[in-house]
Amino acid sequence: MKPTTLLLALIASHFVPQSAVAAEAPVAARTAGADNFYRSTSVKGERVSFRNQYQMEVVGTLYRPQGQVRGARAPAVVVGHPMGAVKEQSSQLYAQKLAEQGFVTLAIDLSFWGESAGTPRHLVSPEIYSDDISAAVDLLSAQSFVDPERIGGLGICGSGSFVISAAKIDPRIKAIATVSMYDMGAAVRQGLNNTQSLQQRKAMIQAATKQRLVEFNGGQAAYVPGTVNTLDADTPDVQREFFDFYRTPRGAYAAAGEQPERTTQPLFSSLVKFVNFYPLNDIETISPRPMLFISGDHAHSREFSEDAYRRAAQPKELYWVKDAGHVDLYDRTDLIPFARLATFFQQGLAGK
């Protein structure tokens, strides 16, 4: 069986087994208030590049609040994009909205994605992803207009797990928030609601190992269909939810030289690196730094925020957005609780 065929059988969306989504309630296109490509009239972005500890170039967009007093140092927030996406998808929206509330913000492309360096493209490397976030903290700490003692981290979808992973070993991240979080390790190991069996996991690992050797010998790369490129009568509802964002003008975007239909399609042979990724282990050691977990009450991913909240120590908050699904919180400005996020970071980065 070809690797991509095997993964299509095991994975419906963002590494979720088909069996996990077959029983999901139908998901209609819900785009009211969707504004992924929002451009603030009061905040301007600046392209920046810097190097992580692996000496790889990381590219981001830096936003500064309007009217910042000359010589003043503002609190700052690093914003990470959904797994397999780029900074132009969701994270720049959040970065601008927070910048409008007085924060310096930095939306980054994780390594191997978007404008950031890394080959082969779309490689899965959770350790490097987490280091990208700490490298962004390095950059912010070096800016004369940022208070290095008041820097927070915000992760959307898969970046929620990367921000947590970074914060566990980077005490400079003083407040941590996640939105529609995916624990990428758990998602690949067992799928939603533990519906992927050990035998299925081993089959995936075996297929990925064989594909790695194919690529070592110069063969063609294979990619996980994290989001399908076409819909048919059998397309699972969670896939339809992601399709409505990544494969339509609502959210479709690609960096120069890449195709929009390749967004959210990680390199299959590297996917198994997530099997060894346990971002929620020792999450309680982040305390007493505050944590905020935001999820839609209808989100297929809500179990990950619930698990993180259960394991985390105080101070912590689990915030439910009524009538919201997972992707709704990527760009639906009528649902995203920007005010709650701003208050959380204002309090968490108060510099006490």
N, C-alpha and C positions, 0 to 999 in steps of 0.2 A: 504494500500500500504506500502510495506517495505520501511524503510528510504533510503536504498541504491538505490532502484528502483526510488523513488521520486527524489533523487539527480541526478541520471543519466539523468533523464528527464529535470532537470533544469540546470545542470552543464556539460559543455563540456570539459572545461579545466581550472584549477585554478579558479574554481567557476564562470565560464562564462556560461550563459544560452545557450542551444542548438540553439535557434533562432538567437543568436548573431553571430554564426559561420557558419551557414548553407550557407550563401551567400559569404563566404570568397573564394578568388581565390585558386585553388589547390596549395598545398604546397608540392613540391618534396623534397626528402632528399638532403640537401645542406650541405656538410661536408668539402668542400675545406678549408684547413687551420685549421680544427678543431684539437685542442690539449688540451683537458680538463685536461689530466694528465701530463701536462708539468712539467719537472723537470729542474730547472735552474742549469747550471754548475758553476755559480758564486755566488749563494745564497744558504744557508743551512737553513732548518727549524728546529725548536725546539718545541716539544710538551709542552704546558704550561696549567696549570689549576688554576682557581681562583674562588672566590665566588661573586655572585651578591648580591644585597641588601636583597634578600629573603633567603640568605645563601644557595643557590643552587650552585653546582659546574658547572662552565662553562669551557669547554675545547677548546683550540685553537692551532693554529700553528703560532709561532712567527718567523719572518724572519728579519735578519739584513743585511744591505748592506755590500758588501765586501770592505775591506780596510778602514773602519771607523777609524778615528784617535782616539787613546786611550785618554779617558777623554772627547771626544767631545760628544755633544748631538745633535742627528739628529731629524728631523721632523718625525712624525709617522702617520699611517693611519689604522683605524679599518675597516675590510672588512666583510660585511655580505652576506650570501649565498641566493640563490633564496628560496622563500617560499616552505617549504616541502622538501628541499634538505638538503645537509650536506656540510661542509666546503670543502670537496674534489671535490665538483661539482661547478666549476666556480670560487669560491672565492679564492681558493689557487692559481689558475692561475693568477688572478689579483694581489694578494698579492706578488707573486714572481716577476712579471713584474715591479711592483712599487718599490720593494726592489732593483731591478737591477738599478733603477734610483736614489738610495740614501736614500730611505725612510725605516724606521723600519715599518714593517707591521704585523698585527695580524688578521688572518682569524679565525673566531670563529664558533662553532656550537651553534645555538640558543638553549635555554632550551627546553627540551622534544624531541630533535632531535640529531642524531649522537651520539657523545661521551658525550655530556653534560647531566647533571642530569635532572630529572623531570619525574614523573609518574602521570597518565597514559601516555604512550608514544604517541607522535604525537598530544598532546593537543594543541589547539589554545589558546594563551594568549598574545595578542599584547602588553600589559603593561609590562609583564615580558620580552618579546623579546626586547623591547626598553631599559629596564634596563640592559639587557645583554650587550648592546652596551656601556652604561655608565660604566658598570663594567669593560669592556675592556679598557676604557679610564683610569679608576682607576689603572689598572695593568700597562699600559704604562707609566702613570705619575710617577709611583714609580721606574721606571728603570733608572739607572744612565746614560745610553746611549741615553735616550730620552729627548727631550726638552718638558716639560709639557705644555708650552705655544704655541706649534706648533703641535697640534694633529687634524687630520681630520677624516671624516667618509665617507665610500663608501658603498652604498647598491645596490645589484643586485636584480632585480625583486621585490618580496615582501619586501625584506630588505630595498629597497629604501624608502618605507613608514615607516619602523621602525627606520631608521636612521634619517629621518625628525622628527618623533615623539620624538626621544631622543634629537635631537639638539634644539628643541623648549624650553626644560627645562634644557639643559646642555650646558652652554656657553663655556665650555672647548673645545667643538667640533668647531674648528675655520673655517673649510671649509667643505662643504657637496656636494658630488656628487652622482648621481644615474645613473644606467644603466638599460635600459628596465624596468623601474619602473612599478610596480603594486600598485595602491592604494587599499590595501586589503579590506578596509572598503567599498569603492564604488563598488568594484568587487562583493562582497557578497550581498550588499544591492540592487543594480540595474543591475549588469552585464555590459557587454560591450555596449556602446551606449544606456544605459538606456533601455535595452530590457527586463529586468525582471520586471514584474508588482508587485504592492503592494500585490496582492492576492497570487502570487507565493512566494513572500518573507514570507508572513504570513504562508503559507502552509509549507515552509521549517522550520520556527521557531517552528511551532506546532509539526512537525515530530521530530525535534531535541530534543524538550522537552520530548516527549514520550520516545525517545531513552535514554535520560539521566536517566529516571526512571527505564528503563530496566536494565541499568548498575548499578544503585544504588541497585537494588534487586539481583545483582549477575549475570545478563544475559550477553550475548556475546556483545562485543564492535562492533560498526559499523564504517566504515571509508569512507570518501569521495573519490570517484575515481578521484582524481585530474589528474592522467595520467592513461589511460587504459593499461592493460597488454597484450592485443591482438588487432589486427586490423581486421576489416572486411569491406565489401563494404560500410557500412553506417557510418563508423567512420568519424567524422568531421575533417576538415583539420587542425584546430588548435590543436586538439588532436594528429594528426599525427606528427605535428611539435614537440610537447613535447615527444611523443613516440620515435622519432628519436634520442633524447638525453638521456632520462631517462631509456629507455628499450632496449638500444643497447650498445655494447662495447664502443661506442663514449663517453658515460657519466655515464653509470650505475655503481652505487657504493652503498654500505651499510656499516654502522658501525657494529662492532662485535656483533653477536647475532641477527642481523636484516637481512631481505631479501631485495634484490634490488627492487623487484616488489612492495614493500611497500613504496618506496620513493614517496613523494608528495601525500600521502594519509592521511590527517589529521583526527583526531577523530571527527566524525560527530556531536556528542552531544555537542561539544565545539565550533563548527563552528560559531554559532550565536554570539559569543563574537566579531566577526568582524563587526557585524551590529552596534555596539556601538563604532566603531573605526573610528575617523575622523582626520587622520594625517595632512590633508592640512588646517584644520581650524587654523587660526592664523599663517600660515607659514610665513607671512610677518614680524613677530616679530623676525625672525632669522637675518634679516638685522641689521647691515651692513656686517655680515659674508657672504662670497660669496657662491653661489650655482650654480652647473652645472648639467643639465639634459641631458643625452645622450639617444637617441632612434634611432632605425632603421626607415628609412622613410617608410618601408613596414610593420612595426610591428603592429600586431593586438592590442597591448597595448599602442600605441602612444598617445591615448587620455589622459592617466594619466599623462604623462610627459608634455603634452600641458596644462593641467589643473593646474599642479603644477607651471609651469613657469608663467602662467597668474596670479596666485594668489601671487606668491613670489614678494618681493620688491628687488630693486637693491642693490648690484650687482648680476646679474643672467645671465645665458646663456642657450639656448636650442640648442643642437648640434645634427644635423641629420647625421646619417651614411647612405650614399647612397646605395640603393639596399640591405639593411639589414632588416631581420625580427626580431622578438622578441628573439628567441632562438639562432639566429646567433651570438648575442653578449654575449652569455654564454662562447663560447670557440673558435670561429673562429678568430684566431690570424691575419688572413689577412684582417679582417674587423674592429676588435676592435681598437678604437683610443687610444692606450696606450700613445702615445706621447702627445695627448691633455690632457689626465688625469694627466700625470706627470707635464706638464706645469701649469695646474690649481692648483694642490697642491703645487707646488714650489712657485707660486705667492701668493696663498691663505694662505700658512703657512710660509710666509717670515718673520714673526715676527715683522712687522712694528708697 
